[in-house]
């Protein structure tokens, strides 16, 4: 029973719940990103590079015989997934860069200086008294 209580305490911590929500939203967002890459970004890129579809590239180790399928190394699919990852990573990089730029602009705006502490006020008064002497 002690292990169950420890697990319950662990599972109910805010960080674990936040992480679970993030993973669920990330999985749903992954479908959107995949659609953007496959349906919007890749067609123009495929057109520009002559309509090459990387997923069809493969190295045949053994040809198909009868009902036995061919044994292949599908390096084209690997290239396509890697290319998709690079596009997504670059897009996310640009979004993060834009967000950081906005944060820097926000931080650069002048704000009112913080109130001096009691010690600073006291030291300022002492300094002014010493100057008068």
ZAMI-802895 format. One record per residue (C-alpha): residue in one letter; chain; y, x, z. Coordinates in pm, 1 decimal. Layout:
BEGIN
+------+-------+----------+----------+----------+
! rest ! kette !        v !        u !        w !
+------+-------+----------+----------+----------+
!    A !     A !        Y !        X !        Z !
...
+------+-------+----------+----------+----------+
END
This chain:
BEGIN
+------+-------+----------+----------+----------+
! rest ! kette !        v !        u !        w !
+------+-------+----------+----------+----------+
!    X !     A !      0.0 !      0.0 !      0.0 !
!    X !     A !    233.1 !    292.1 !     63.7 !
!    X !     A !    207.9 !    403.8 !   -300.1 !
!    X !     A !    287.8 !     52.8 !   -422.1 !
!    X !     A !    597.5 !     36.8 !   -202.1 !
!    X !     A !    711.5 !    379.4 !   -321.9 !
!    X !     A !    660.9 !    274.8 !   -683.2 !
!    X !     A !    853.2 !    -48.4 !   -622.7 !
!    X !     A !   1141.3 !    148.8 !   -470.5 !
!    X !     A !   1137.0 !    389.8 !   -765.6 !
!    X !     A !   1120.1 !    113.7 !  -1028.1 !
!    X !     A !   1406.3 !    -81.1 !   -875.1 !
!    X !     A !   1649.3 !    210.9 !   -868.1 !
!    X !     A !   1953.4 !    156.3 !  -1085.8 !
!    X !     A !   1887.4 !    459.0 !  -1304.7 !
!    X !     A !   1539.5 !    341.0 !  -1402.4 !
!    X !     A !   1662.6 !     -7.1 !  -1490.7 !
!    X !     A !   1957.9 !    135.9 !  -1685.8 !
!    X !     A !   1720.7 !    364.3 !  -1874.1 !
!    X !     A !   1487.2 !     74.6 !  -1955.8 !
!    X !     A !   1775.5 !   -133.1 !  -2090.2 !
!    X !     A !   1894.1 !    166.2 !  -2293.5 !
!    X !     A !   1549.9 !    218.0 !  -2444.2 !
!    X !     A !   1516.8 !   -149.1 !  -2538.6 !
!    X !     A !   1862.1 !   -158.4 !  -2697.1 !
!    X !     A !   1792.5 !    175.9 !  -2865.1 !
!    X !     A !   1473.9 !     41.4 !  -3019.9 !
!    X !     A !   1656.1 !   -263.3 !  -3152.6 !
!    X !     A !   1942.4 !    -45.5 !  -3277.7 !
!    X !     A !   1687.0 !    179.6 !  -3447.0 !
!    X !     A !   1602.7 !   -104.3 !  -3685.7 !
!    X !     A !   1968.6 !   -135.4 !  -3779.5 !
!    X !     A !   1999.3 !    238.8 !  -3835.3 !
!    X !     A !   1680.9 !    243.3 !  -4044.8 !
!    X !     A !   1816.0 !    -38.4 !  -4259.3 !
!    X !     A !   2149.7 !    139.8 !  -4307.0 !
!    X !     A !   1973.1 !    459.4 !  -4411.1 !
!    X !     A !   1707.6 !    298.3 !  -4633.2 !
!    X !     A !   1912.8 !     16.8 !  -4786.7 !
!    X !     A !   2268.6 !    152.1 !  -4801.5 !
!    X !     A !   2278.6 !    531.8 !  -4786.7 !
!    X !     A !   1957.8 !    636.4 !  -4966.2 !
!    X !     A !   1996.6 !    434.4 !  -5290.5 !
!    X !     A !   2322.9 !    609.0 !  -5394.1 !
!    X !     A !   2183.1 !    946.7 !  -5289.4 !
!    X !     A !   1865.5 !    876.2 !  -5486.9 !
!    X !     A !   2081.0 !    779.9 !  -5786.6 !
!    X !     A !   2284.9 !   1099.8 !  -5756.7 !
!    X !     A !   1975.9 !   1322.9 !  -5742.3 !
!    X !     A !   1810.9 !   1151.7 !  -6036.8 !
!    X !     A !   1609.5 !    877.2 !  -5867.3 !
!    X !     A !   1369.4 !   1113.2 !  -5693.3 !
!    X !     A !   1168.1 !    933.8 !  -5428.1 !
!    X !     A !   1047.8 !   1194.2 !  -5181.2 !
!    X !     A !    777.8 !    969.2 !  -5035.1 !
!    X !     A !    572.6 !    998.2 !  -5355.3 !
!    X !     A !    546.8 !   1378.4 !  -5332.0 !
!    X !     A !    206.1 !   1495.9 !  -5217.0 !
!    X !     A !    -40.3 !   1780.0 !  -5247.0 !
!    X !     A !   -388.9 !   1665.0 !  -5344.7 !
!    X !     A !   -662.5 !   1850.3 !  -5158.3 !
!    X !     A !   -949.3 !   1644.1 !  -5300.8 !
!    X !     A !   -930.3 !   1389.4 !  -5581.2 !
!    X !     A !  -1045.2 !   1032.5 !  -5526.3 !
!    X !     A !  -1404.4 !    963.7 !  -5623.8 !
!    X !     A !  -1537.9 !    611.2 !  -5658.3 !
!    X !     A !  -1446.1 !    419.7 !  -5342.1 !
!    X !     A !  -1348.0 !    733.8 !  -5149.9 !
!    X !     A !   -970.5 !    774.7 !  -5143.4 !
!    X !     A !   -807.1 !   1104.9 !  -5227.9 !
!    X !     A !   -737.0 !   1354.1 !  -4950.7 !
!    X !     A !   -367.8 !   1443.0 !  -4967.3 !
!    X !     A !    -96.1 !   1613.9 !  -4772.3 !
!    X !     A !    202.5 !   1379.5 !  -4798.0 !
!    X !     A !    482.7 !   1631.9 !  -4761.5 !
!    X !     A !    720.5 !   1401.5 !  -4946.8 !
!    X !     A !    706.6 !   1145.1 !  -4668.3 !
!    X !     A !    783.1 !   1422.5 !  -4419.5 !
!    X !     A !   1080.6 !   1531.6 !  -4632.0 !
!    X !     A !   1205.7 !   1171.7 !  -4652.3 !
!    X !     A !   1182.2 !   1118.1 !  -4275.4 !
!    X !     A !   1353.6 !   1453.6 !  -4212.8 !
!    X !     A !   1629.2 !   1365.8 !  -4457.8 !
!    X !     A !   1673.4 !   1024.2 !  -4291.7 !
!    X !     A !   1697.4 !   1195.7 !  -3952.6 !
!    X !     A !   1964.4 !   1435.8 !  -4077.0 !
!    X !     A !   2170.2 !   1148.6 !  -4216.9 !
!    X !     A !   2142.0 !    950.6 !  -3892.6 !
!    X !     A !   2217.7 !   1257.7 !  -3679.6 !
!    X !     A !   2527.2 !   1335.1 !  -3888.3 !
!    X !     A !   2646.1 !    973.7 !  -3868.6 !
!    X !     A !   2602.1 !    969.9 !  -3490.0 !
!    X !     A !   2779.6 !   1307.1 !  -3467.0 !
!    X !     A !   3077.1 !   1164.2 !  -3656.0 !
!    X !     A !   3089.6 !    857.2 !  -3427.7 !
!    X !     A !   3074.9 !   1073.7 !  -3113.1 !
!    X !     A !   3340.1 !   1304.0 !  -3259.4 !
!    X !     A !   3568.4 !   1005.7 !  -3322.0 !
!    X !     A !   3511.3 !    873.1 !  -2968.3 !
!    X !     A !   3587.4 !   1215.7 !  -2817.9 !
!    X !     A !   3901.9 !   1237.7 !  -3029.1 !
!    X !     A !   4019.9 !    902.6 !  -2893.9 !
!    X !     A !   3943.1 !   1014.7 !  -2538.1 !
!    X !     A !   4146.6 !   1334.4 !  -2586.6 !
!    X !     A !   4441.9 !   1132.6 !  -2715.6 !
!    X !     A !   4409.2 !    902.3 !  -2415.7 !
!    X !     A !   4401.0 !   1198.4 !  -2176.6 !
!    X !     A !   4698.9 !   1361.7 !  -2348.8 !
!    X !     A !   4928.4 !   1068.3 !  -2281.4 !
!    X !     A !   5159.5 !   1156.1 !  -1993.4 !
!    X !     A !   5078.8 !    984.1 !  -1671.3 !
!    X !     A !   5273.7 !    964.4 !  -1351.7 !
!    X !     A !   5211.3 !   1264.7 !  -1131.5 !
!    X !     A !   5010.0 !   1196.2 !   -818.5 !
!    X !     A !   5192.7 !   1151.1 !   -492.1 !
!    X !     A !   5226.0 !   1476.2 !   -297.5 !
!    X !     A !   5001.6 !   1503.7 !      5.3 !
!    X !     A !   5141.2 !   1514.2 !    358.7 !
!    X !     A !   5077.2 !   1888.1 !    368.4 !
!    X !     A !   5274.4 !   1943.2 !     48.8 !
!    X !     A !   5564.9 !   1737.8 !    181.5 !
!    X !     A !   5561.8 !   1931.2 !    507.5 !
!    X !     A !   5547.1 !   2267.3 !    329.1 !
!    X !     A !   5833.5 !   2162.0 !    102.1 !
!    X !     A !   6044.2 !   2071.4 !    405.8 !
!    X !     A !   5962.2 !   2405.5 !    570.9 !
!    X !     A !   6055.8 !   2590.2 !    252.4 !
!    X !     A !   6386.3 !   2403.3 !    228.1 !
!    X !     A !   6465.4 !   2480.0 !    595.7 !
!    X !     A !   6392.0 !   2848.2 !    541.8 !
!    X !     A !   6620.7 !   2856.2 !    240.2 !
!    X !     A !   6906.1 !   2713.0 !    448.9 !
!    X !     A !   6876.2 !   2990.4 !    707.9 !
+------+-------+----------+----------+----------+
END
